[in-house]
Amino acid sequence: MIEDIEKTIGSPPLFFQAAKDGIWEEARTWSYGDGLPPDTLLRDYVRGEYQDLAFEVFFRDLQGRTMYFGIRPLQKKGPRPDDHAFMRNAFKGIFTLPEPGFGAVVDAIARALSMDTGLLLHGEPECVDIGVVNFWKSVGPCTVWKKGLRKTITEKDLFRILSPTHKALLKNPMNHLAVEFRYRTGHPHWIAFDVSEKKGREHVLIPSLVVQKIAWFLKP
């Protein structure tokens, strides 16, 4: 799947962001164009009390839409993993790449976690969510597919699922909407794609694009 996704990417990384305890509304962002973040900034960021850290890297696809890959270091009993070492090694690995394509960036992140890259985006996702980017806590996502369900979803299905209680996932003024494919192989990780368009002040869901992405990931 990584190779297939790489064929759709039209840029090196745009930027990176990290969030503590899933609060993406307070995400810390680093631009790829600014170069390797100073180690002191990374060390300062991971100080303080929190339960988990998540890291995302954003790209732009050939149609000009954003997409991102994210990962959360697996939590185990005992002390929290060395988040500073993970972020430092991930950034160093990425910024030393001669060709920072999607596959190479994902591999650099996996190596920073001593993880087999083959476990990333492997097989079927556990679930598929729709949400407002960086408003996952305040707006909340909606799961539109789970492993074990039939592998097709229609535009009618989407409206049936979203219309009653998730109207902000049909249109909203906050940020663009993403369809996110979540995996549990290795460290929890995900891949997401912009599936909306700006109309005035509103970001409006494009149901046909959601259906297209889901069909792509759930193909036999």
N, C-alpha and C positions, 0 to 999 in steps of 0.2 A: 504493500500500500504506500510505503514511503516514496518509492520510485514513481508511482503514479501521481502522487501529490506534487512531487518535485517538478513534473512536467507542466504543471499549471501555474507555477510561481514565476512572477515577472520581476522580482527584485531581490537584492540581499535583504537581511533583516531591516525592518523599519525602526523598531524600538523593542525594549524589553520592559517587563514590569513584574513586580513581586507584591504579594499581599500576605498579611498575617491573619490567621484564623478565618480565611475566606472573605475578608472584608475588602473586596475589590474597589469599593467606593473610596478607600484610602490607599490605593495602590501607589507604590513608589516606582517611578518611570525613569529609564535611562535610554537615551537616543543612541542608535548604532553609529550615527554620524559623528557623535562626540568622542568616539574612541573608547578604549578600555577604562571603565570606571576606577577611580582611585581606590585602593584597598581600604583606606581609612573610612571611606563612605560606606562600603559594604559592611565593614565591621560595626560601624555605628548603627546601621540599619537593623542588624539582627540582635541588638541589645534589647533588653526589656522582657516583659512577661508576655508570652503567647504560647499557644499549643502546637501550631503547625505553620509551615511556610509553603507557599506555592509560587511558582515561577512560570512566566509566559514570554514567548517571543512572537512578535507580529511580523507578517510579511504582506506583500501586495500581490494579488494574482494577475494573470494576463488580461483579465477584464477590468482591472483597476480596483477590485474589491479587496478589503482586508481579510486576512485569515490569521489564525494563531494556533500555536502548539503550547500546551501547558503541562506541567508535571508537579507532583507534590511528593517530596521525600517521605518514604514509608515510615509511619510512626510505630515504634515498638515500646514495650514496657521499659521503664528506666529513663535515663537522661535523654533529652532531645538530641537528635543527630546534629552534627557540626554544620549548621546552616551556613556559617561564614565560609568554611572550606568548600562546601558545595558551590556556592555562588562565585567564589573566587576562581575555582577550577573551571566552572562552566564558562565564565566570561573569558578567561585566559585561553581556553580551548577554542572558543568561537573566534576571538580576535586574532588568533594565529593562523586561521584557515586561509589558504591562498584563494580558494573559491568558496565563499560562504553561502552555498546553496542550502536548500531545506534539509536534504539528507545529511549533509556534513554537519549542520548545526545541531540536528537532533542527535547525531552520533556523539558530538562533543558533550552535549548535556548528559547523555547516557554514561559516557566515560567518567564524567564528574561524579556520578553516583555509583561507579563500578558496576554498571548494569549492562547486560547483553542487549545491544540495540535491536536484535531480532524479536525481543519481547514487546517492543513499542508498536502500537497500532497493528497488532497481530490478531487475526481472526475477527470475529464479530465484536462490536462494542457491547458493553453491558447495558447501556441505555442511550437514548438520544433526547437531549433537552433543547428547548428554545428559551432564550432569555435576552434581556437587555444588557449589552456589554458593560461591565463594571458597575452594574446595579443588581447583582445576583442576590444580595441580602435584602435590599430595600424593596425591589419589585418582585424578586423571586422567579425561579425558572419553572417551566412546565415540562414534564416528561411526556413525550409524544410516542415513544416506542421503548420497549424493554425486551431483552433477550428472551426468546421463547414465544414471542408473538409472531404473527404472520409477517413476512418480510416485505410487505407492500403497504404504502400509506398514500391516500389520495388527498387532494385539496379539500374535498368535502370532509374527510376525517379531521383535518387540521382545524377547520372552522368549528366542527362539533366539539373538539377538545378544548379549544382556546376561548371561544365566544362566551360561554357562561361566566367564567370567573377569572379569565386572564386577558382582559381587553387590552391591557398595556402591551401585550405581546403581539397584538395585531397592529397597533400604531401607538407611538408615544413621542414626546418632545425631548427626551433625555439623551438617547444615544441609539446607534444602530442595533438591529436585532441580529442574533447569531443562532445558528443551529450547531449544537455542540455534541460530539460523539465521545462518550466517556468509556475508558478501559480500566481494567484492574490487573492486567498481567504485569508482573514486576511492580514498580511504583505506580500508584494511581496517576493516570495521565489522560489527556484529552486533545482533540483537534476540533477547531470551530471555524465557521465560515459566515461572513456577512450575507444575510438573506433579506435585505431591506433596501428601500430607496427613499431619498429625502424628497418630500412633497411639502413645500412651505416650511413650517416649523416641525413637521411630523416625520418620524421615521416609520415607514409603512412596510409591513411584511409582504414579501413576494412568495406566495404559497407555492407557485410552480417551481421556484428555485429550491425551496425546502424539499419538495418531493423529489427533485432531480438529485440533490445531494444524498438523500436517504437511499434512493435506488442505487446510487453509485457505491455506497458503503455496504449495503446489504445484498449486493448481487451474489448469486450462487458461486 
